[in-house]
Structures are given as C-alpha cells and as structure tokens.
Amino acid sequence: MGLLAEVLLLPFAPVRGSAWVIRQVLDEAERLYCDPATVRAELARLEEQLETGEIDHEEFDRREDELLDRLEAR
C-alpha cells in the first residue's frame, strides 16, 4: 500500500516539498531570534544607541525588556 499511496500522492509532491522548506526556514528564523548571542549583540547595539543619543531612556527600557523577554522565552 505504501508504494500505491506514494504514486497517488505524487502530484502533491511540490506542495509537500514547499511545506517542508517553509518549516525549515521558520525553525531557523526562530532559532536565530531566540539565540542568546544574537540577543546580546542587539542589547549591545541598543546600549550604543542610548549612549550616542539616538534613543531616549524610555525607548531603551522598552526595547531592553523585549530583548530580555526573548532570552527568557528560550
């Protein structure tokens, strides 16, 4: 039955392949989004922006909380 099912489902192979690729891309994006090294680098950039005056303390606190939440979600 396995071979027959594969033959019958053959027209759907591009859809199944596309779904697999999309899952892989989403998994990698999520991994990078929550990666501690990435979050630490973003925190460093955020601190630089605060020191150079690009953002104020309120914006810094808001974005810092978001980044720390990402670390905790891991």
HUFEN-V665508 format. One record per residue. SS is DSSP state (h for helix, s for strand, l for the rest). OMEGA is omega in whole degrees, -180 to 180 (* if undefined). BURIAL is + if it has 16 or more other C-alpha atoms within 10 Angstrom, else -. Layout:
ss = [SS,SS]
omega = [OMEGA,OMEGA]
burial = [BURIAL,BURIAL]
This chain:
ss = [l,h,h,h,h,h,h,h,h,h,h,h,h,h,h,h,h,h,h,h,h,h,h,h,h,h,h,h,h,h,h,h,h,h,l,h,h,h,h,h,h,h,h,h,h,h,h,h,h,h,h,h,l,l,l,l,h,h,h,h,h,h,h,h,h,h,h,h,h,h,h,h,h,l]
omega = [-178,-180,179,179,179,179,-179,-179,-179,179,-179,-178,178,179,179,178,178,179,179,-180,180,178,-179,180,179,178,-180,179,178,179,179,-178,-177,-178,-178,180,179,-179,178,178,178,176,179,178,180,178,176,180,178,-179,180,178,179,178,178,-176,180,178,179,-179,-179,-178,177,177,179,-180,179,175,178,178,-180,-178,-177,*]
burial = [-,-,-,-,-,-,-,-,-,-,-,-,-,-,-,-,-,-,-,-,-,-,-,-,-,-,-,-,-,-,-,-,+,+,-,+,-,-,+,-,-,-,+,-,-,+,+,-,-,+,-,-,-,-,-,-,-,-,-,+,-,-,-,+,-,-,+,-,-,-,+,-,-,-]
